[in-house]
Amino acid sequence: MSNYLSLHEAVVIASKASECTLDLIRGKKIMYRGKMLNGETITYCFPYSKFHHAQGCYWVDITKVQVETMNETDKGTILFRLEGNKVMGVKWADFKEHLTDDCMRYSKAAGHHWKLHIFHDHINIRGNPNRFFSSIMS
């Protein structure tokens, strides 16, 4: 994990970028919310993404609870923490339409969730044939 941005480092970077203080959302380990200067709320989700060498991509689960939390904000961003202290950021407003009910999964450990495979230039949501294009930032 030393080759990944820590959660604290990611929160500091996002706080500076949004020009507001971000506070942990109670009961959510990787979700933070703040109020921007214009009065809008901003919510960040900072999942740690694991790299699968055999598949050549990262993977992460996004839970139904995280989706519901992101839907309660004026602006939202998911910052996937990747190897090499890199991140891939996606705006929630652009991304949420790709998380359809028909590609949702369920497990006892994660509950209702979506499995994401993160490549250098796009994200695949398991069960959804469409790709969401974004890119890794250093």
C-alpha positions, 0 to 999 in steps of 0.5 A, a space after each residue: 500500500 506504500 505505492 498508493 496515495 494514503 486516504 489522508 493524502 487523497 483527502 488533503 489533495 481533494 480539499 485543496 482542489 475544492 477549496 473547502 474542508 472535507 469531513 468524514 461522513 459518519 459510518 463511511 470509511 472512505 467518503 468525505 463531504 464539504 461545503 464549497 464557497 458557493 454553498 453547494 455540497 461536495 462529496 468524495 469517495 476514495 476507494 483503494 483499487 487493487 491491481 490484477 496483473 493477470 487481467 491487466 487492470 485494477 478492480 474496485 467495488 462500489 456499493 449501493 450505500 455509496 451510490 445513495 450517499 453520492 446521490 445526496 450531494 450537489 457535486 460528487 467525485 470518485 477518486 480511485 487510488 492506484 499504484 504509483 501514487 496515481 488516481 483516476 477521477 470521475 465526476 459522479 454526475 457523468 458516471 452514475 448513469 452507467 451503474 444500472 440495476 441490471 449489472 448490480 451484484 450481491 455478496 454477503 461481504 459487500 452487499 449490493 454493489 457494482 464491480 468496476 475494472 479500471 484500465 488506463 483510459 476507461 472503466 468497465 462495469 461488469 455486466 455493462 457492455 459500455 465503457 466509461 472513458 477517463 484517464 489516470 492522473 499522476 
